[in-house]
Amino acid sequence: MTATTHENHGHAPSGLGRWLLTTNHKEIGSLYLLFALLMFFIGGAMAMVIRAELFQPGLQVVDPYFFNQMTTMHALVMIFGAVMPAFTGLANWMIPLMVGGPDMALPRMNNLSFWILPFAFIMLLSTLFMPGGGPAGGWTMYPPLMLQTGAAFPFVIFAVHLMGLSSIMGAINVVATVLNMRAPGMTLMKMPLFVWTWLITAFLLIATMPVLAGAITMLLTDQYFGTSFFNAAGGGDPVLYQHIFWFFGHPEVYIMILPAFGIVSTIIPTFARKPLFGYSSMVYATASIAFLSFIVWAHHMFTVGMPLSGELFFMYATMLISVPTGVKVFNWAATMWRGAMTFETPMLFAIAFVILFTIGGFSGLMLAITPADFQYHDTYFVVAHFHYVLVTGAVFSIIAAAYYWLPKWTGYMYSETLGKWHFWLSVISVNVLFFPQHFLGLAGMPRRIPDYAVQFTDWNVVSSIGGFVFGLSQLLFVAVVIKCIRGGKKATAQVWEGAETLEWTVPSPAPLHTFDTPPQIK
């Protein structure tokens, strides 16, 4: 019986059934990546509404309430719909290949964890058409503002629950795969860094997603079941919600950047043609960041009236996180130092990541200083900071990974010329988009507002122009991907000469089933 089941395994059903029922890690990885790309453009369209409204002072394009729905939905779609599923797609595709395993450890759960997502996002996006409109309380969903949402409220909460469920299942799968499916001879300290960063990220997901679930369930019971967790009139405290939310929310920020560190630690050694500098220190640095991420949550809350001792603790703990992060940046620079570097598109995005993510890190250090944060808090300076981390950080690393592994996925080389055009347009426009927001924030422009004082006009015009160019230049990326899928120059098994991980030992495109007999690791 076992034999026959295994025989039939190769003959996948065709058409729609194949994609609905697939348990193959490569197909599920592709589904995640395509879904993330779609959400990236939906979230991007919402960002364009925001930038169009802010192009000039006064109310231009949309009414203020719809503007707030856009800021809220843009964040939810980008975080839970674009960045996290993209990283999960990369994990699905690459982790079994990198550890020499035949598939993910829990293939049926893998299928389910993906198919929850389209339903969650259809539900979330449908709230825009409900009476009273979509959520407009920010992605943090702070009460009492969030409790003023109309009919959409329970749908938003349920959609976020589903996203969390999908993430937890994906994370359990990663942990089970990495700990049980490695090829003989691959000890933990021989794993590629992308696998390490994902293993640590998976533990963060398992630990924090239930916290978010708890917080939004308490919101739900406050709204419909007469509890008063966050209602001051009933003896509750709205600041309690902030503590619970950020206990999830801060590790969440690292969930969105640790896999990026893994990607960059894979790409830079390849194109510098030398091993990663300080491998073990990179592993320990990643683990330290993950540990510290649990004890810095209230740096998002310096202005709520914490006791001074609390503010001091969170200030120093936050500054401490910059040490392992600095180790990583130093190691990337040391890896490139005197390497035989070439500048293909993945390497360009990886170098841009190192430089621009570091800018985001420095502005984060500025925000860590409590008395200074009283000035920066809730201004455009914060918006500039986290977009440097999440766009030039997380998104750039995802794009770098796509260029890096595209030949392995499709069997064809992408167009290097178009890739470089995409890179230069993106890297210039993203700085035109977000760098001026530092100046706006320092000058006192609050965030999440549809209208602003006239003295902020000039930099908002610049920022909006950068935003539209950045958005349009991502269509080039889609063109590169489609062109590559359709054909072109055949890719060899070893696409990049400096690449050393196991996925480059299988043919390109990677066959549906790989490593039926596990490779021996020397």
C-alpha positions in Angstrom: 0.0 0.0 0.0 2.7 2.4 1.0 4.6 1.7 -2.2 1.6 2.4 -4.5 0.8 5.7 -2.7 4.3 6.7 -3.3 4.2 5.7 -6.9 1.1 7.9 -7.6 2.8 10.8 -5.8 4.5 11.9 -9.0 1.3 12.1 -11.1 -0.2 15.3 -9.7 -3.8 16.1 -10.7 -3.9 18.8 -13.5 -5.8 22.1 -13.7 -7.3 23.8 -10.6 -7.4 20.6 -8.5 -3.6 20.4 -8.7 -3.2 23.8 -7.0 -6.1 23.4 -4.5 -4.9 20.0 -3.3 -1.2 20.3 -3.7 1.0 19.2 -0.8 4.3 19.9 -2.7 6.5 22.5 -1.0 7.5 24.1 -4.3 4.0 24.5 -5.5 2.8 25.9 -2.2 5.8 28.2 -2.1 4.9 29.5 -5.6 1.3 30.1 -4.4 2.5 32.1 -1.4 4.8 34.2 -3.6 2.1 34.9 -6.2 -0.4 35.8 -3.4 2.2 38.1 -1.8 2.8 39.8 -5.1 -0.9 40.4 -5.7 -1.3 41.8 -2.1 1.8 44.0 -2.6 0.1 45.7 -5.5 -3.3 46.0 -3.6 -1.4 47.5 -0.6 0.6 49.7 -2.9 -2.6 51.0 -4.5 -3.8 52.0 -1.1 -0.5 53.8 -0.4 -1.0 55.7 -3.7 -4.3 56.9 -2.4 -2.6 58.2 0.7 0.2 59.9 -1.3 -2.3 61.4 -3.8 -4.3 62.9 -0.9 -1.1 64.3 0.7 0.3 65.8 -2.6 -1.2 69.2 -1.6 -2.6 70.6 1.6 -6.4 70.7 1.9 -8.8 67.8 1.3 -8.1 66.7 -2.3 -9.1 63.2 -3.3 -10.9 61.3 -0.6 -12.8 62.1 2.6 -10.9 61.9 5.9 -12.6 58.8 7.1 -11.8 56.9 3.9 -8.2 58.2 4.2 -8.0 56.6 7.7 -9.4 53.3 6.3 -6.6 53.4 3.7 -3.8 54.0 6.2 -5.2 51.1 8.3 -5.8 48.7 5.4 -2.5 49.5 3.7 -0.6 48.4 6.8 -2.6 45.3 7.4 -2.4 44.2 3.8 1.3 44.9 3.5 2.3 43.2 6.8 0.0 40.2 6.8 -0.6 39.9 3.1 2.6 40.9 1.3 5.7 40.7 3.5 4.9 37.7 5.8 3.5 35.5 3.0 6.4 36.4 0.7 8.9 35.2 3.4 6.8 32.1 4.0 6.8 31.4 0.3 10.6 31.6 0.2 10.8 29.4 3.3 8.5 26.8 1.6 10.4 26.8 -1.6 14.0 26.9 -0.2 14.2 25.4 3.3 13.7 21.7 2.1 16.2 22.4 -0.8 18.7 24.0 1.6 18.6 21.3 4.3 18.5 18.4 1.8 15.0 17.3 2.8 12.4 15.8 0.4 9.6 18.2 1.4 8.2 20.1 4.4 7.6 18.0 7.4 3.8 18.5 7.5 2.6 18.8 3.9 -1.2 18.7 4.4 -1.0 21.4 7.1 1.2 23.4 4.7 -1.6 23.3 2.1 -4.2 24.4 4.7 -2.0 27.2 6.1 -1.8 28.8 2.6 -5.5 28.4 1.6 -6.6 30.1 4.8 -5.0 33.3 3.5 -7.1 34.2 0.4 -10.3 33.8 2.5 -8.9 36.0 5.3 -8.0 38.7 2.8 -11.2 38.6 0.8 -13.0 39.0 4.2 -10.7 41.9 5.2 -11.0 43.7 1.9 -14.7 43.2 1.8 -15.0 45.4 4.9 -14.4 48.5 2.7 -17.9 47.9 1.2 -19.8 47.3 4.4 -22.0 49.8 6.2 -19.8 52.2 8.0 -16.7 51.3 5.9 -13.6 49.4 6.8 -11.4 49.6 9.9 -10.0 53.1 10.5 -8.2 52.7 13.8 -4.7 52.2 12.5 -3.1 48.7 12.0 -2.6 48.6 15.8 -6.4 48.7 16.3 -6.2 50.8 19.5 -9.4 51.1 21.5 -11.6 53.1 21.9 -11.0 54.3 18.3 -11.2 50.8 16.9 -14.5 50.1 18.7 -16.1 52.9 16.6 -15.8 50.7 13.5 -19.2 50.0 11.9 -20.6 46.6 10.8 -17.0 45.6 9.6 -15.6 45.3 13.2 -16.1 41.5 13.8 -15.0 40.7 10.2 -11.7 42.5 10.7 -11.1 40.7 13.9 -11.9 37.3 12.4 -9.7 38.0 9.3 -6.8 38.9 11.6 -7.4 35.7 13.6 -7.2 33.7 10.3 -4.0 35.4 9.3 -2.5 34.5 12.7 -3.7 30.9 12.4 -2.0 30.6 9.0 1.2 32.1 10.4 1.3 29.7 13.4 0.7 26.7 11.2 3.5 27.8 8.8 5.8 28.4 11.7 5.2 24.9 13.3 5.9 23.4 9.9 9.2 25.3 9.6 10.3 24.2 13.1 9.4 20.5 12.4 11.1 20.6 9.0 14.4 22.2 10.2 14.7 20.0 13.3 13.7 16.7 11.7 14.4 16.7 8.0 18.0 17.8 7.7 20.3 15.7 5.5 22.7 13.4 7.4 25.8 15.3 8.5 24.1 18.7 8.4 24.4 19.8 12.1 22.6 23.0 13.2 25.8 25.0 12.9 26.2 23.9 9.2 22.8 25.1 8.2 22.6 28.0 5.7 21.8 31.3 7.5 18.5 31.7 5.7 17.4 28.4 7.5 18.7 29.6 10.8 16.9 33.0 10.6 13.7 31.3 9.6 14.0 28.7 12.5 14.3 31.6 15.0 11.5 33.6 13.2 9.2 30.5 13.5 9.7 30.4 17.3 8.9 34.1 17.4 5.7 33.5 15.5 4.6 30.6 17.7 5.2 32.7 20.8 3.6 36.0 19.7 0.7 35.3 17.4 -1.5 34.0 20.2 -0.8 37.2 22.1 -2.3 39.2 19.2 -5.2 36.8 19.1 -5.8 37.4 22.8 -5.7 41.2 22.4 -8.2 41.3 19.6 -10.5 38.7 21.3 -10.6 41.0 24.3 -11.6 43.9 21.9 -14.3 41.7 20.6 -15.7 40.8 24.0 -15.5 44.5 25.0 -17.6 45.4 22.0 -20.3 42.6 22.1 -20.2 40.8 25.5 -20.1 43.6 28.0 -16.5 43.1 29.3 -14.4 46.2 30.2 -10.8 45.1 29.6 -10.1 48.4 27.8 -13.0 50.5 28.9 -12.2 53.0 31.6 -15.8 53.5 32.5 -16.0 49.8 33.5 -12.7 49.8 35.4 -10.5 48.8 32.4 -7.6 50.6 30.8 -7.0 51.4 27.1 -3.3 51.4 27.8 -3.5 47.7 28.8 -4.4 47.0 25.1 -1.2 48.8 24.0 0.9 46.7 26.3 -0.6 43.4 25.0 -0.6 44.5 21.4 3.1 45.7 21.4 4.2 42.5 23.3 3.1 40.9 20.0 3.9 43.9 17.8 7.6 44.3 18.6 8.6 40.7 18.0 6.4 41.0 14.8 8.8 43.7 13.5 11.7 41.2 13.9 9.5 38.4 12.3 9.5 40.7 9.2 13.3 41.4 9.2 15.1 38.3 10.5 14.4 36.2 7.3 15.7 39.3 5.3 19.0 39.0 7.3 19.1 35.4 6.2 18.6 36.2 2.6 21.2 38.9 2.6 23.6 36.6 4.4 23.1 34.1 1.5 23.4 36.5 -1.4 26.4 38.6 -0.3 28.9 35.7 0.2 27.8 34.3 -3.2 28.6 37.5 -5.2 31.6 38.4 -3.0 32.9 34.8 -3.7 34.0 34.2 -0.2 32.4 32.6 2.9 30.3 34.7 5.2 32.4 36.5 7.8 31.6 35.3 11.3 29.0 32.6 10.7 28.5 31.6 14.3 28.4 35.3 15.5 25.6 35.8 13.0 23.6 32.9 14.5 24.1 34.2 18.0 23.3 37.7 16.9 20.0 36.6 15.4 19.1 34.6 18.5 20.0 37.7 20.7 17.8 40.0 18.6 14.9 37.5 18.9 15.3 37.2 22.7 15.7 41.0 23.2 12.6 41.7 21.0 10.4 40.4 23.8 11.6 42.9 26.4 11.5 46.2 24.5 7.8 46.4 23.6 6.9 49.6 25.5 9.4 51.8 23.5 6.3 52.3 21.3 4.6 53.8 24.4 7.0 56.3 25.9 4.3 59.0 25.8 1.5 57.1 27.6 2.7 58.1 31.1 4.9 55.2 32.2 6.9 55.5 35.4 10.4 56.9 34.8 12.0 53.6 35.8 10.0 51.9 33.1 11.0 54.4 30.5 14.7 54.0 31.4 14.5 50.2 31.3 12.8 50.2 27.8 15.3 52.9 26.6 18.4 50.9 27.5 16.9 47.5 26.4 16.1 49.1 23.0 19.6 50.5 22.6 21.0 47.1 23.5 19.3 45.5 20.4 21.5 47.7 18.2 24.6 45.7 19.3 23.7 42.4 17.7 22.3 44.3 14.7 25.5 46.2 14.4 27.4 42.8 14.5 25.4 41.7 11.4 26.1 44.9 9.5 29.8 44.7 10.3 29.9 41.0 9.2 28.2 41.8 5.8 30.7 44.6 5.2 33.6 42.3 6.2 32.3 39.6 3.9 32.4 42.1 0.9 35.8 43.4 2.0 38.4 42.4 -0.6 36.0 39.9 -2.1 35.9 39.3 -5.9 32.6 41.2 -6.1 30.3 41.2 -9.1 27.1 43.3 -9.2 24.3 41.3 -10.6 20.8 42.4 -9.6 20.4 40.3 -6.4 23.7 41.7 -5.2 22.7 45.3 -5.9 19.5 44.8 -3.9 21.4 43.2 -1.1 24.0 46.1 -0.9 21.1 48.6 -1.0 19.5 46.6 1.8 22.6 46.9 4.0 23.0 50.6 3.5 19.4 51.7 3.7 18.4 49.2 6.4 21.2 50.8 8.5 19.7 54.2 8.0 16.4 52.8 9.3 18.4 51.3 12.3 20.0 54.6 13.1 16.6 56.5 13.1 15.4 53.6 15.3 18.2 54.4 17.8 17.0 58.0 17.8 13.5 56.9 18.6 14.9 54.7 21.4 16.0 57.8 23.4 13.0 58.5 25.6 13.1 62.4 25.9 13.8 62.6 22.1 10.9 60.2 21.4 8.5 62.6 23.1 9.3 64.9 20.1 9.3 62.2 17.4 6.3 60.2 18.6 3.4 60.0 16.1 5.1 62.3 13.6 6.3 61.5 10.0 9.7 60.7 11.5 8.4 57.4 12.8 6.8 56.7 9.3 10.1 57.4 7.7 11.9 55.1 10.2 9.8 52.0 9.8 9.5 52.3 6.1 13.3 52.3 5.8 13.2 49.1 7.8 10.3 47.5 6.1 10.6 48.7 2.5 14.3 49.1 1.9 14.7 46.3 4.4 12.1 43.5 4.2 10.8 44.3 0.7 14.2 44.8 -0.9 15.4 41.5 0.5 12.4 39.7 -0.9 13.1 41.2 -4.3 16.8 40.3 -4.0 15.7 36.7 -3.1 13.4 36.6 -6.1 16.1 37.6 -8.5 18.6 35.2 -6.9 16.4 32.1 -7.0 14.3 32.9 -10.1 16.6 30.9 -12.4 16.3 27.9 -10.0 12.5 28.2 -10.0 11.9 28.7 -13.7 15.0 27.2 -15.3 15.6 30.4 -17.3 17.8 33.4 -16.6 15.9 36.7 -16.1 16.8 39.8 -18.1 19.8 41.4 -16.3 19.2 44.7 -18.1 15.6 45.0 -17.0 16.6 43.9 -13.5 19.2 46.7 -13.2 16.6 49.2 -14.5 14.2 48.0 -11.9 16.9 48.3 -9.2 18.0 51.9 -10.0 14.5 53.2 -10.4 13.5 51.6 -7.1 16.5 52.6 -5.1 16.3 56.3 -6.2 12.6 56.7 -6.0 12.3 54.9 -2.6 14.7 57.5 -1.1 12.9 60.4 -2.8 9.7 58.9 -1.2 10.8 58.3 2.4 13.9 60.4 3.1 11.9 63.8 3.1 9.5 62.3 5.7 12.3 62.5 8.3 12.4 66.3 7.7 8.6 66.5 7.8 8.5 64.6 11.1 11.3 66.7 12.7 9.3 69.8 11.6 6.3 68.5 13.5 4.0 67.0 10.9 1.8 64.4 12.6 1.2 61.0 10.9 -2.2 59.5 9.8 -3.7 62.9 8.8 -5.4 63.6 5.5 -4.7 67.4 5.6 -1.7 69.4 6.9 -0.4 72.9 7.5 0.8 74.7 4.4 4.5 74.8 5.5 4.8 71.0 5.0 3.8 71.3 1.3 7.1 71.1 -0.5 8.5 67.9 1.1 5.0 66.2 0.7 5.1 67.0 -3.0 8.6 65.5 -3.3 7.5 62.4 -1.2 4.4 61.8 -3.3 6.3 62.0 -6.6 8.8 59.5 -5.2 5.9 57.3 -4.2 4.3 57.2 -7.7 7.6 56.5 -9.4 8.4 53.7 -6.9 5.0 52.2 -7.4 5.2 52.2 -11.1 8.7 50.9 -11.2 7.5 47.7 -9.5 5.6 46.9 -12.7 9.0 46.4 -14.2 9.6 43.7 -11.7 6.4 41.9 -12.8 7.6 42.2 -16.4 11.0 40.6 -15.5 9.2 37.7 -13.7 6.7 37.0 -16.5 9.5 37.3 -19.2 11.6 34.8 -17.1 8.8 32.3 -16.7 8.1 32.4 -20.4 11.6 31.4 -21.4 15.0 32.8 -22.2 18.5 31.7 -21.7 18.6 28.3 -20.1 19.9 28.3 -16.5 22.5 25.8 -15.4 22.2 23.8 -12.1 24.9 26.0 -10.5 23.5 29.4 -11.6 25.9 31.6 -9.6 29.5 30.6 -9.5 30.0 31.6 -5.8 26.9 29.8 -4.5 27.6 26.9 -2.2 24.2 25.8 -0.7 22.5 22.6 -1.6 19.8 24.0 -3.8 22.5 24.6 -6.5 23.2 20.9 -6.7 19.7 20.1 -8.2 18.9 20.9 -11.8 17.2 24.2 -12.8 14.2 24.3 -12.8 14.2 22.3 -9.6 12.2 19.1 -10.3 8.9 18.6 -8.4 10.5 16.0 -6.1 14.1 16.5 -4.9 16.4 14.6 -2.5 14.4 11.3 -2.4 17.8 10.0 -1.1 19.2 12.6 1.2 22.6 14.1 0.2 25.6 13.5 2.4 27.0 16.6 4.0 30.8 16.7 4.3 
